[in-house]
Amino acid sequence: MNYPPRLTLANLPTPIHKLERLSAEVGKEIYVWRDDMTGSVESGNKVRKLEFLLADAMAKGATRIITAGGFQSNHTRATAYCARRLGLEVSIIVREPKTGFKPQEIPTGNLLLNQITGAELQFVPFAEYQALGGYGPLLERADEQWRQRGEKTYVIGEGGSQPLGCFGYIYGVEQMLSLWPKVAGTKFPDSLFCADGSGGTHGGLHLGYELNGLSTNAIWAVNVCDSAEYFQKRVGKLIEDTAQQFNLRSINRELQVLDGHFGTGYGIATDEDLRFYARLAKQEGVLLDPTYTGKAFRGMLAEIKRAPDRFGKKILFLHSGGTFGTFALQEQYARALAAA
């Protein structure tokens, strides 16, 4: 298909690995699509979206990228480094945790990496974010402020989950399908699992499957926040908007979101979660992150155990990155591992 203009920012295609020991344990062939290997500080699923979004920004003569995310946002970190790579200024609206933010605390993980780029960080209390109904008004305000200062701004929404960003995984599906037969011996996976956070990855995968003539019933998203109903509406609307804006052949709006696996809340991991991630790292050399892939992977295994025949034999999990978020939990990890 004809794609919008795209920059080369990620190391693509990313490999697909079979988890041999876990597969033997589960009784299914479990494969991991390693989008945690798209780069270093530019790593993760967000870089695929940014290849299209930043190409658009450059074509429009932008001088500053404005985006938003939480304290340990993988999206804002990837955006900051990719934008700096292109010589662009960066402004990030940072949503503070519910528990508040103490400026004297030593930054870790993605927040530290954002600070290292010299990005302009605007911290917003969680209560203000909630009262405004999300990042939209905050992004609009920042956009207006920088435009008044003479900057040519380009705003990227939460997670890059907007129509143009969906092309990251429309393109990604095409790459995955070229690799899969060589690794697994079939034309396509029986099931593909991913995490649902801002919805753009799910939306791109859905469109990619549709445009390649595959059944979207093989795609299973595990939400790491909010509800299944919320994501069915959010991702469904994103798919519809993308199809209309770019005149794509898409009529399917049926989405499968597996609820009940995000525990006590977004970005909160239990000691049991961390010990599971450590066990998988020891078993397979794969590190899951505590916000997205960890919860989605555990959710996938729980669903397979609950209904072994539902997902087929050959199952692919999209590892969307998030490694640096691990370091924000270093003290909890130390306690959890010591108690193991």
C-alpha beads as a LAMMPS data file, in Angstrom:
LAMMPS data file: protein, C-alpha beads

340 atoms
339 bonds

1 atom types
1 bond types

-500.0 500.0 xlo xhi
-500.0 500.0 ylo yhi
-500.0 500.0 zlo zhi

Masses

1 110.0

Atoms # bond

1 1 1 0.000 0.000 0.000
2 1 1 0.969 3.650 -0.289
3 1 1 2.139 5.019 3.048
4 1 1 2.383 8.643 4.169
5 1 1 5.937 10.049 4.335
6 1 1 8.033 8.254 6.944
7 1 1 11.395 8.872 8.603
8 1 1 13.799 6.075 9.489
9 1 1 14.142 6.332 13.272
10 1 1 13.798 2.715 14.418
11 1 1 15.875 -0.393 13.804
12 1 1 13.400 -2.358 11.703
13 1 1 12.265 -5.006 11.235
14 1 1 12.458 -6.180 14.837
15 1 1 12.973 -9.903 15.431
16 1 1 10.449 -12.494 16.585
17 1 1 11.685 -14.948 19.218
18 1 1 10.123 -18.180 20.439
19 1 1 10.108 -18.577 24.209
20 1 1 11.169 -22.217 24.248
21 1 1 11.001 -23.005 27.971
22 1 1 7.826 -21.070 28.635
23 1 1 6.193 -22.692 25.601
24 1 1 6.955 -26.149 26.986
25 1 1 5.540 -25.099 30.338
26 1 1 2.325 -23.602 28.919
27 1 1 1.723 -26.196 26.208
28 1 1 1.505 -23.522 23.466
29 1 1 4.070 -21.988 21.144
30 1 1 4.639 -18.536 22.631
31 1 1 6.544 -16.017 20.498
32 1 1 7.612 -12.457 21.301
33 1 1 7.691 -9.669 18.711
34 1 1 10.619 -7.641 20.025
35 1 1 9.614 -4.025 19.567
36 1 1 11.557 -3.346 22.735
37 1 1 14.517 -3.609 20.336
38 1 1 13.586 -0.744 17.999
39 1 1 16.437 1.256 19.505
40 1 1 18.012 2.354 22.778
41 1 1 16.534 5.501 24.314
42 1 1 14.327 5.686 21.201
43 1 1 13.051 2.165 21.834
44 1 1 9.528 0.778 22.078
45 1 1 6.335 0.872 20.088
46 1 1 6.163 4.677 20.123
47 1 1 9.067 5.010 17.691
48 1 1 7.058 3.329 14.941
49 1 1 4.395 6.016 15.321
50 1 1 6.980 8.775 15.565
51 1 1 8.482 7.820 12.200
52 1 1 5.274 9.065 10.582
53 1 1 4.396 11.869 13.007
54 1 1 7.828 13.493 12.965
55 1 1 8.039 13.178 9.192
56 1 1 4.878 15.276 9.088
57 1 1 6.320 17.728 11.598
58 1 1 9.478 18.184 9.545
59 1 1 7.497 18.606 6.319
60 1 1 5.498 21.383 8.000
61 1 1 8.637 23.197 9.137
62 1 1 8.131 22.620 12.862
63 1 1 10.737 23.938 15.271
64 1 1 9.230 22.558 18.486
65 1 1 7.411 19.347 19.371
66 1 1 4.837 19.510 22.148
67 1 1 3.530 16.340 23.741
68 1 1 2.335 14.939 27.064
69 1 1 2.406 11.925 29.332
70 1 1 2.786 10.612 32.837
71 1 1 5.842 10.658 35.091
72 1 1 7.254 7.477 33.551
73 1 1 5.871 7.950 30.045
74 1 1 7.659 5.856 27.445
75 1 1 6.082 8.008 24.746
76 1 1 7.502 11.310 25.980
77 1 1 10.983 9.796 26.391
78 1 1 10.990 8.354 22.870
79 1 1 9.601 11.626 21.479
80 1 1 12.231 13.719 23.244
81 1 1 15.152 11.697 21.887
82 1 1 13.783 11.340 18.361
83 1 1 12.995 15.060 18.220
84 1 1 16.470 16.007 19.450
85 1 1 17.931 13.687 16.829
86 1 1 16.155 15.847 14.229
87 1 1 17.316 19.127 15.766
88 1 1 13.920 20.051 17.211
89 1 1 13.035 21.688 20.514
90 1 1 10.844 19.691 22.884
91 1 1 8.158 20.616 25.421
92 1 1 6.547 17.942 27.574
93 1 1 3.516 18.249 29.808
94 1 1 4.163 15.856 32.677
95 1 1 1.188 14.603 34.669
96 1 1 2.202 14.233 38.297
97 1 1 1.302 11.036 40.175
98 1 1 -1.890 10.955 42.253
99 1 1 0.306 10.961 45.332
100 1 1 1.957 14.213 44.276
101 1 1 5.429 15.269 43.229
102 1 1 8.332 16.366 45.417
103 1 1 10.845 18.383 43.361
104 1 1 13.659 17.357 45.704
105 1 1 13.206 13.670 44.861
106 1 1 15.939 12.189 42.667
107 1 1 14.478 11.534 39.179
108 1 1 14.631 8.016 37.805
109 1 1 13.689 6.083 34.664
110 1 1 11.989 7.969 31.860
111 1 1 11.719 11.213 33.834
112 1 1 15.488 11.312 34.296
113 1 1 16.040 10.547 30.602
114 1 1 13.700 13.392 29.628
115 1 1 15.604 15.785 31.871
116 1 1 18.896 14.726 30.291
117 1 1 17.643 15.840 26.851
118 1 1 17.012 19.323 28.207
119 1 1 13.353 19.131 27.233
120 1 1 11.134 21.818 28.715
121 1 1 9.009 20.020 31.331
122 1 1 5.718 21.454 32.583
123 1 1 4.504 19.572 35.651
124 1 1 0.742 19.412 36.101
125 1 1 -0.960 18.165 39.296
126 1 1 -3.069 15.073 38.782
127 1 1 -6.172 16.875 40.078
128 1 1 -5.810 19.606 37.420
129 1 1 -5.321 17.009 34.677
130 1 1 -8.443 15.199 35.856
131 1 1 -10.514 18.389 36.143
132 1 1 -9.619 19.351 32.559
133 1 1 -10.638 15.921 31.274
134 1 1 -7.206 14.921 30.009
135 1 1 -4.245 16.391 28.164
136 1 1 -6.182 18.149 25.394
137 1 1 -6.631 21.594 27.019
138 1 1 -3.086 21.476 28.410
139 1 1 -1.616 20.778 24.982
140 1 1 -3.693 23.558 23.431
141 1 1 -2.501 26.010 26.079
142 1 1 1.156 25.083 25.604
143 1 1 0.774 25.255 21.832
144 1 1 -0.626 28.775 22.011
145 1 1 2.103 29.922 24.412
146 1 1 4.924 28.736 22.159
147 1 1 3.287 30.063 18.997
148 1 1 3.101 33.511 20.614
149 1 1 6.863 33.244 21.163
150 1 1 7.395 32.675 17.461
151 1 1 7.869 28.893 17.450
152 1 1 6.441 26.669 14.719
153 1 1 4.864 24.018 16.877
154 1 1 3.715 20.478 16.186
155 1 1 1.514 18.809 18.792
156 1 1 1.596 15.055 19.313
157 1 1 -1.202 13.683 21.461
158 1 1 -0.937 11.135 24.251
159 1 1 1.005 8.085 23.105
160 1 1 1.076 9.335 19.523
161 1 1 -2.310 7.642 19.278
162 1 1 -3.818 9.671 16.477
163 1 1 -4.672 8.731 12.886
164 1 1 -1.242 9.359 11.361
165 1 1 0.417 7.523 14.253
166 1 1 -1.634 4.405 13.492
167 1 1 0.463 3.884 10.372
168 1 1 3.312 2.783 12.627
169 1 1 1.594 -0.540 13.186
170 1 1 -0.133 -0.765 9.836
171 1 1 3.431 -0.833 8.514
172 1 1 4.475 -3.031 11.432
173 1 1 1.943 -5.739 10.548
174 1 1 3.353 -5.903 7.020
175 1 1 6.834 -6.456 8.445
176 1 1 5.650 -9.021 10.978
177 1 1 3.886 -11.043 8.286
178 1 1 7.086 -11.184 6.224
179 1 1 9.052 -12.578 9.188
180 1 1 6.506 -14.879 10.806
181 1 1 6.575 -17.771 8.265
182 1 1 10.364 -18.041 8.591
183 1 1 10.166 -18.231 12.376
184 1 1 6.949 -20.168 13.043
185 1 1 6.237 -22.007 9.787
186 1 1 2.696 -20.701 9.231
187 1 1 1.376 -17.699 7.320
188 1 1 0.316 -15.781 10.413
189 1 1 -0.086 -16.232 14.180
190 1 1 -3.199 -17.916 15.559
191 1 1 -3.420 -15.034 18.052
192 1 1 -1.657 -11.715 18.536
193 1 1 -1.644 -10.089 21.995
194 1 1 -0.794 -6.482 22.863
195 1 1 -1.215 -4.006 25.713
196 1 1 -3.864 -1.270 25.467
197 1 1 -2.692 2.024 26.986
198 1 1 -3.512 4.950 24.707
199 1 1 -4.918 2.707 21.973
200 1 1 -2.841 3.655 18.935
201 1 1 -0.919 0.407 18.735
202 1 1 -4.132 -1.625 18.937
203 1 1 -5.736 0.569 16.285
204 1 1 -2.781 0.216 13.920
205 1 1 -2.640 -3.559 14.370
206 1 1 -6.374 -3.823 13.669
207 1 1 -6.097 -1.798 10.465
208 1 1 -2.971 -3.669 9.441
209 1 1 -4.772 -6.978 9.766
210 1 1 -7.797 -5.702 7.855
211 1 1 -5.715 -4.263 5.031
212 1 1 -3.812 -7.547 4.697
213 1 1 -7.008 -9.576 4.531
214 1 1 -6.604 -11.185 7.966
215 1 1 -9.265 -11.705 10.608
216 1 1 -9.072 -9.112 13.355
217 1 1 -10.631 -11.703 15.674
218 1 1 -7.072 -12.965 16.115
219 1 1 -6.042 -9.713 17.870
220 1 1 -6.404 -9.590 21.656
221 1 1 -5.646 -6.450 23.661
222 1 1 -5.130 -6.451 27.425
223 1 1 -6.031 -3.090 28.922
224 1 1 -3.611 -1.721 31.524
225 1 1 -5.975 1.018 32.694
226 1 1 -9.629 2.067 32.363
227 1 1 -12.170 -0.538 31.164
228 1 1 -12.694 -2.803 28.175
229 1 1 -15.732 -0.704 27.192
230 1 1 -13.618 2.461 27.259
231 1 1 -11.043 0.973 24.893
232 1 1 -13.639 -0.495 22.565
233 1 1 -15.015 3.010 22.098
234 1 1 -11.652 4.828 22.031
235 1 1 -9.870 2.446 19.675
236 1 1 -12.957 1.964 17.528
237 1 1 -13.209 5.730 17.038
238 1 1 -9.494 5.957 16.246
239 1 1 -9.792 3.212 13.622
240 1 1 -12.792 4.945 12.072
241 1 1 -11.075 8.349 12.015
242 1 1 -7.921 6.889 10.472
243 1 1 -9.838 5.012 7.785
244 1 1 -11.827 8.125 6.861
245 1 1 -8.887 10.524 6.901
246 1 1 -6.684 8.310 4.729
247 1 1 -9.385 6.573 2.684
248 1 1 -8.526 3.074 3.915
249 1 1 -10.639 -0.001 3.278
250 1 1 -11.908 -0.686 6.769
251 1 1 -15.380 -1.651 7.969
252 1 1 -14.689 -3.851 10.988
253 1 1 -15.153 -2.215 14.383
254 1 1 -15.293 -5.368 16.520
255 1 1 -12.516 -5.260 19.096
256 1 1 -11.471 -7.824 21.675
257 1 1 -10.237 -6.338 24.943
258 1 1 -9.469 -8.678 27.820
259 1 1 -10.323 -6.855 31.028
260 1 1 -9.388 -7.556 34.619
261 1 1 -5.601 -7.755 34.456
262 1 1 -4.316 -4.299 35.476
263 1 1 -4.450 -5.009 39.191
264 1 1 -4.728 -2.118 41.629
265 1 1 -4.193 0.595 39.015
266 1 1 -2.243 2.032 36.115
267 1 1 1.498 1.882 36.631
268 1 1 1.206 0.060 39.967
269 1 1 3.003 -3.275 40.212
270 1 1 2.813 -5.685 43.119
271 1 1 5.797 -7.559 44.526
272 1 1 4.295 -10.699 42.987
273 1 1 4.282 -8.972 39.580
274 1 1 7.948 -8.059 39.918
275 1 1 8.924 -11.581 40.951
276 1 1 7.114 -12.918 37.865
277 1 1 9.021 -10.507 35.612
278 1 1 12.278 -11.589 37.254
279 1 1 11.369 -15.253 36.719
280 1 1 10.728 -14.670 33.007
281 1 1 14.017 -12.769 32.690
282 1 1 15.817 -15.722 34.261
283 1 1 13.897 -18.259 32.176
284 1 1 13.965 -16.556 28.763
285 1 1 16.175 -13.462 28.925
286 1 1 13.194 -11.175 28.280
287 1 1 12.453 -8.210 30.553
288 1 1 8.841 -7.032 30.832
289 1 1 8.017 -3.536 32.031
290 1 1 5.833 -2.914 35.107
291 1 1 3.188 -0.727 33.416
292 1 1 2.343 -2.219 30.014
293 1 1 3.977 -5.419 28.823
294 1 1 4.181 -7.040 32.240
295 1 1 0.476 -6.797 32.922
296 1 1 -0.477 -7.661 29.351
297 1 1 1.798 -10.718 29.317
298 1 1 0.475 -12.011 32.636
299 1 1 -3.044 -11.343 31.401
300 1 1 -2.347 -13.334 28.256
301 1 1 -1.076 -16.322 30.236
302 1 1 -4.071 -16.150 32.589
303 1 1 -6.499 -16.138 29.645
304 1 1 -4.703 -19.048 27.958
305 1 1 -4.895 -21.040 31.188
306 1 1 -8.596 -20.182 31.574
307 1 1 -9.524 -21.165 28.005
308 1 1 -6.666 -23.163 26.404
309 1 1 -8.468 -23.747 23.102
310 1 1 -9.549 -20.150 22.562
311 1 1 -6.311 -18.734 21.166
312 1 1 -4.884 -21.483 18.973
313 1 1 -1.450 -23.062 19.124
314 1 1 0.954 -20.389 17.854
315 1 1 0.650 -17.186 19.864
316 1 1 2.529 -13.914 19.318
317 1 1 2.979 -11.287 22.030
318 1 1 3.955 -7.747 21.012
319 1 1 6.647 -6.527 23.394
320 1 1 6.121 -2.788 23.127
321 1 1 9.129 -1.768 25.236
322 1 1 9.064 0.261 28.446
323 1 1 12.326 -1.043 29.878
324 1 1 13.338 2.235 31.534
325 1 1 10.222 2.269 33.716
326 1 1 11.809 -0.627 35.609
327 1 1 14.318 1.716 37.215
328 1 1 11.583 3.787 38.839
329 1 1 10.793 0.702 40.947
330 1 1 14.331 -0.208 41.932
331 1 1 13.683 -0.131 45.691
332 1 1 10.522 -2.223 45.377
333 1 1 12.346 -4.663 43.104
334 1 1 15.114 -5.046 45.686
335 1 1 12.583 -5.840 48.426
336 1 1 10.571 -8.201 46.223
337 1 1 13.622 -10.151 45.097
338 1 1 15.023 -10.331 48.632
339 1 1 11.732 -11.828 49.826
340 1 1 11.578 -14.394 47.014

Bonds

1 1 1 2
2 1 2 3
3 1 3 4
4 1 4 5
5 1 5 6
6 1 6 7
7 1 7 8
8 1 8 9
9 1 9 10
10 1 10 11
11 1 11 12
12 1 12 13
13 1 13 14
14 1 14 15
15 1 15 16
16 1 16 17
17 1 17 18
18 1 18 19
19 1 19 20
20 1 20 21
21 1 21 22
22 1 22 23
23 1 23 24
24 1 24 25
25 1 25 26
26 1 26 27
27 1 27 28
28 1 28 29
29 1 29 30
30 1 30 31
31 1 31 32
32 1 32 33
33 1 33 34
34 1 34 35
35 1 35 36
36 1 36 37
37 1 37 38
38 1 38 39
39 1 39 40
40 1 40 41
41 1 41 42
42 1 42 43
43 1 43 44
44 1 44 45
45 1 45 46
46 1 46 47
47 1 47 48
48 1 48 49
49 1 49 50
50 1 50 51
51 1 51 52
52 1 52 53
53 1 53 54
54 1 54 55
55 1 55 56
56 1 56 57
57 1 57 58
58 1 58 59
59 1 59 60
60 1 60 61
61 1 61 62
62 1 62 63
63 1 63 64
64 1 64 65
65 1 65 66
66 1 66 67
67 1 67 68
68 1 68 69
69 1 69 70
70 1 70 71
71 1 71 72
72 1 72 73
73 1 73 74
74 1 74 75
75 1 75 76
76 1 76 77
77 1 77 78
78 1 78 79
79 1 79 80
80 1 80 81
81 1 81 82
82 1 82 83
83 1 83 84
84 1 84 85
85 1 85 86
86 1 86 87
87 1 87 88
88 1 88 89
89 1 89 90
90 1 90 91
91 1 91 92
92 1 92 93
93 1 93 94
94 1 94 95
95 1 95 96
96 1 96 97
97 1 97 98
98 1 98 99
99 1 99 100
100 1 100 101
101 1 101 102
102 1 102 103
103 1 103 104
104 1 104 105
105 1 105 106
106 1 106 107
107 1 107 108
108 1 108 109
109 1 109 110
110 1 110 111
111 1 111 112
112 1 112 113
113 1 113 114
114 1 114 115
115 1 115 116
116 1 116 117
117 1 117 118
118 1 118 119
119 1 119 120
120 1 120 121
121 1 121 122
122 1 122 123
123 1 123 124
124 1 124 125
125 1 125 126
126 1 126 127
127 1 127 128
128 1 128 129
129 1 129 130
130 1 130 131
131 1 131 132
132 1 132 133
133 1 133 134
134 1 134 135
135 1 135 136
136 1 136 137
137 1 137 138
138 1 138 139
139 1 139 140
140 1 140 141
141 1 141 142
142 1 142 143
143 1 143 144
144 1 144 145
145 1 145 146
146 1 146 147
147 1 147 148
148 1 148 149
149 1 149 150
150 1 150 151
151 1 151 152
152 1 152 153
153 1 153 154
154 1 154 155
155 1 155 156
156 1 156 157
157 1 157 158
158 1 158 159
159 1 159 160
160 1 160 161
161 1 161 162
162 1 162 163
163 1 163 164
164 1 164 165
165 1 165 166
166 1 166 167
167 1 167 168
168 1 168 169
169 1 169 170
170 1 170 171
171 1 171 172
172 1 172 173
173 1 173 174
174 1 174 175
175 1 175 176
176 1 176 177
177 1 177 178
178 1 178 179
179 1 179 180
180 1 180 181
181 1 181 182
182 1 182 183
183 1 183 184
184 1 184 185
185 1 185 186
186 1 186 187
187 1 187 188
188 1 188 189
189 1 189 190
190 1 190 191
191 1 191 192
192 1 192 193
193 1 193 194
194 1 194 195
195 1 195 196
196 1 196 197
197 1 197 198
198 1 198 199
199 1 199 200
200 1 200 201
201 1 201 202
202 1 202 203
203 1 203 204
204 1 204 205
205 1 205 206
206 1 206 207
207 1 207 208
208 1 208 209
209 1 209 210
210 1 210 211
211 1 211 212
212 1 212 213
213 1 213 214
214 1 214 215
215 1 215 216
216 1 216 217
217 1 217 218
218 1 218 219
219 1 219 220
220 1 220 221
221 1 221 222
222 1 222 223
223 1 223 224
224 1 224 225
225 1 225 226
226 1 226 227
227 1 227 228
228 1 228 229
229 1 229 230
230 1 230 231
231 1 231 232
232 1 232 233
233 1 233 234
234 1 234 235
235 1 235 236
236 1 236 237
237 1 237 238
238 1 238 239
239 1 239 240
240 1 240 241
241 1 241 242
242 1 242 243
243 1 243 244
244 1 244 245
245 1 245 246
246 1 246 247
247 1 247 248
248 1 248 249
249 1 249 250
250 1 250 251
251 1 251 252
252 1 252 253
253 1 253 254
254 1 254 255
255 1 255 256
256 1 256 257
257 1 257 258
258 1 258 259
259 1 259 260
260 1 260 261
261 1 261 262
262 1 262 263
263 1 263 264
264 1 264 265
265 1 265 266
266 1 266 267
267 1 267 268
268 1 268 269
269 1 269 270
270 1 270 271
271 1 271 272
272 1 272 273
273 1 273 274
274 1 274 275
275 1 275 276
276 1 276 277
277 1 277 278
278 1 278 279
279 1 279 280
280 1 280 281
281 1 281 282
282 1 282 283
283 1 283 284
284 1 284 285
285 1 285 286
286 1 286 287
287 1 287 288
288 1 288 289
289 1 289 290
290 1 290 291
291 1 291 292
292 1 292 293
293 1 293 294
294 1 294 295
295 1 295 296
296 1 296 297
297 1 297 298
298 1 298 299
299 1 299 300
300 1 300 301
301 1 301 302
302 1 302 303
303 1 303 304
304 1 304 305
305 1 305 306
306 1 306 307
307 1 307 308
308 1 308 309
309 1 309 310
310 1 310 311
311 1 311 312
312 1 312 313
313 1 313 314
314 1 314 315
315 1 315 316
316 1 316 317
317 1 317 318
318 1 318 319
319 1 319 320
320 1 320 321
321 1 321 322
322 1 322 323
323 1 323 324
324 1 324 325
325 1 325 326
326 1 326 327
327 1 327 328
328 1 328 329
329 1 329 330
330 1 330 331
331 1 331 332
332 1 332 333
333 1 333 334
334 1 334 335
335 1 335 336
336 1 336 337
337 1 337 338
338 1 338 339
339 1 339 340
